[in-house]
Amino acid sequence: MKNKISLIHGDGGKATNNLINNLFLKYFNNTVLNELNDSALLNINNKKIAYTTDSFVISPIFFNGGDIGKLSICGTVNDLAVSGAKPMYLSSSFIIEEGFSIENLEIIVKSMAETCKKANVQIVAGDTKVVPKGGADGIFINTSGIGFIYDNVNIKASNAEIGDIIIVNGTLGDHGIEIMCERNNLKFYGNLSSDCAPLNFLVGEMLDICPYIHVIRDATRGGLAAVLNEIAEASNISIELEENFIPIKEEVNDACEILGVDPLYLANEGKLCCFVPEKYAYAVLCKMKQHPLGINASIIGKVVAEDSAKVYMNTFIGGKKIIDMPSGYALPRIC
């Protein structure tokens, strides 16, 4: 398998990064792409624009808390929002397997329309392709989006600075554990549900109170662990987390313990982390807590000076634990 693509190349961890750096950047090399932000940050006729694209192949296509349609809109809206942009317009492309239910397709399209309305964006272009039976797994969706970057905002993965306070807007691992249980027909107590949600209005309120936020990222594939390692490498800083402060639902934590997975490595679809200068951190945290998608926001760590870029966590028992970039797939086709 050394010279072939495997599922591990799609998990958002080390194999994904190696594929991007050693193959795609080798041929697509340019200054915009090389920054590897969630969106391309463009300056066109003195207008600052964010542009992004994403594909969605999740299995199952319907799950507690959402479906592939809702997910496709939230994923693209969120990539624009965490880049410091106001999402405006999306395109949507469907690859549909022959024999797919038109009734299910209508449910998905209706879900997309409802999510667009909630996020205040419009789908203004699209495409549909149908492949023979067995040529796809039901339905795949690609969405692209553009938005205008807010004035006086400069958000990049490479902008983290020593002293920055790291905040997440809520509990981690909700989406990943829900999909894992749904796919394997596992039942646990409590209400396991995906956190799939558009974050653009939350981000807008955060930037209203503090346009000086250095980094915002949504923790999707590879979870918080992957995102923090990417930021540490891009900014050449180290990150110190506090395990006591990381918000995780009790039922999610219990399910993770039973299944032997770490919630820090599980995908989220409605969670972000931000790096805020210390003097603005409390104001940003308070503003986040006033929003429905930030009620459980928490300060989880800070940027510290170290000899090499790394992420580590001060544990419950007083030790230190290295949080490395994911190196294997906990769950393929998570988004």
HELIX and SHEET records of a PDB file:
HELIX    1   1 LEU A    7  GLY A   10  5                                   4    
HELIX    2   2 LYS A   14  LEU A   19  1                                   6    
HELIX    3   3 ILE A   20  PHE A   24  3                                   5    
HELIX    4   4 LEU A   25  PHE A   28  1                                   4    
HELIX    5   5 THR A   31  ASN A   34  1                                   4    
HELIX    6   6 ILE A   68  ALA A   81  1                                  14    
HELIX    7   7 ILE A  102  ALA A  119  1                                  18    
HELIX    8   8 ALA A  157  ASN A  159  5                                   3    
HELIX    9   9 ASP A  174  ARG A  183  1                                  10    
HELIX   10  10 ASN A  200  ILE A  209  1                                  10    
HELIX   11  11 GLY A  223  SER A  235  1                                  13    
HELIX   12  12 GLU A  243  PHE A  245  5                                   3    
HELIX   13  13 GLU A  250  LEU A  259  1                                  10    
HELIX   14  14 PRO A  263  TYR A  265  5                                   3    
HELIX   15  15 GLU A  278  LYS A  289  1                                  12    
HELIX   16  16 PRO A  292  GLY A  294  5                                   3    
SHEET    1   A 5 ALA A  40  ILE A  44  0                                        
SHEET    2   A 5 LYS A  47  PHE A  56 -1                                        
SHEET    3   A 5 ILE A 139  ILE A 149 -1                                        
SHEET    4   A 5 ALA A  85  GLU A  97 -1                                        
SHEET    5   A 5 GLN A 122  VAL A 131  1                                        
SHEET    1   B 2 PHE A  62  PHE A  63  0                                        
SHEET    2   B 2 GLY A  66  ASP A  67 -1                                        
SHEET    1   C 7 VAL A 215  ASP A 218  0                                        
SHEET    2   C 7 LEU A 272  VAL A 276 -1                                        
SHEET    3   C 7 ILE A 165  VAL A 168 -1                                        
SHEET    4   C 7 SER A 298  VAL A 304 -1                                        
SHEET    5   C 7 SER A 238  GLU A 242 -1                                        
SHEET    6   C 7 VAL A 311  ASN A 314  1                                        
SHEET    7   C 7 LYS A 320  ILE A 322 -1                                        
END                                                                             
